[in-house]
Amino acid sequence: MTQRRRIELNSGLVLSIQANDMAYCSPQNDLGPWTEVEVGYPSEMVPELMKYAEEPDNPTETVYGWVPMKVIVSIIDKHGGVKGAVNLKG
């Protein structure tokens, strides 16, 4: 099993934000700086992400590709900032 880090926001929302050569991000590399990133498996439905959903009918069990960084910053601000990182096995 690998460890996957997710972030928890002060509101309690937990989600994965990834950017690398295997993720749905831009540029699709390990160096950045990234203008769009991949978000995955939020602990609750996040309306701002829905237009990027791979499976919109299952908002907490899907990946959201090429989400602009300005949307990520807006979500983090709306939810009171970053509380910390969460390690999950998977």
Stockholm file with secondary structure:
# STOCKHOLM 1.0

chainA/1-90         MTQRRRIELNSGLVLSIQANDMAYCSPQNDLGPWTEVEVGYPSEMVPELMKYAEEPDNPTETVYGWVPMKVIVSIIDKHGGVKGAVNLKG
#=GR chainA/1-90 SS CCEEEEEEETTSCEEEEECSTTSSCBSCSSSCCCSEEEEECCSSCCGGGGGGBSSTTSTTSSEEEEEEHHHHHHHHHHTTSEEEEEEEEC
#=GC SS_cons        CCEEEEEEETTSCEEEEECSTTSSCBSCSSSCCCSEEEEECCSSCCGGGGGGBSSTTSTTSSEEEEEEHHHHHHHHHHTTSEEEEEEEEC
//
